[in-house]
Amino acid sequence: MNRRVVVTGMGVVSSLGCELDSFFNNIKNGVSGISPIKLFDTSQHSVKIAGEVHIDLSDFFSNKELNRMDRFTSFALLAARQAISESKIDSKKIKDDVGVIIGSGIGGIHTMEEQFTRLQKSPKRVSPFFVPSMILDIVSGHISIEHGFKGPNFAIVSACASSNHAIGESFNRIKYGMDKVIVSGGTEGGITPLSVAGFANMKALSKNENYQNASKPFDANRDGFVIAEGAGILVLEELEHALERDANIFGEISGYGATADAYHLTTPDENGHGAIRSMENAIKDAGINYKDIDYINAHGTSTVYNDKIETSAIKSVFKDHAYKLSVSSSKSMLGHLLGAAGALEAIISILSIKNSVVTPTINYKTPDPDCDLDYVPNKYIQKEIRYALSNTFGFGGHNSSLIFKKFN
């Protein structure tokens, strides 16, 4: 017997807020979180904008703690505290039954760059905390230690599909009776000189210095994505377990699909076969018809190929219904959070269902004949949403789709 899986807690750290209500209100109203980079000197960089998180981490962690964790870890811990508090999980009662599965695309790159600089001066200057600060799985370890959770504990890395895969695998573990509660999601702190230079030199990033208008998914004049940072954490729970403790339920996860392009390291399959099968598998897993989907939170990166191919894949899966769908990209406001993108977009999808709101794709001005769906341009709409689908696609040909439904 398959179990139903619900979401009982959510937490965010982002360029558009670090509290759930203000975050969704900004997304709903089309506020841009993109700004000039302050984390490092960009004078020699061709790209000077990003979706930075503007908080003082010393307000939440001691200097000793900050010296032993990377920026991406601190984001996850803050978002997890929110989600776990919202869920009202009593870790003392069920600590052995709570798992932690977190995704990240590039992990502790701040630590990597800082420690490499130290290495150039002397190997003795490299911190003894270098490795446990940098490795991807340390995030799940930190969350489990802080809250005493002793269930399954690991990390998932699949580039920009990482947190969708983390949520999807957590969903399956609960669905098939292996676990009752899992803290899941994604985190990223990848705004560094090295990563920005690397993405810029491969011509993936927008070089538009008109920062609030730089991320323009599906627009004919899009010229690349805007890198961003932050975290999104969700508490996934078996429905009966949640009902027994009278938990607040935000929404339900009902389907998960994951495929590979097996095509190219960075470019999506031009025929969209992997994206098509990912969406089809999620719909099949949810036990619904493609016409039941009302809203798609698109991967929508603002890159030429991704937006065109994702649009084509949606039309292949949804046929004539594609033109009845609302399709929007949260990255138009947040930028692209790499491995954390799917987690923030999952939260947006759940809150969109709960509030009967489709959030907009901002900066959409010039239609592209290859992108001809309803992208909810520039202003949100009120709409009853039964099911929402959220896509993430990553370098390496990783595709993942999640389906969320209104909880009844």
Disulfide bonds with the S-S distance in Angstrom:
none
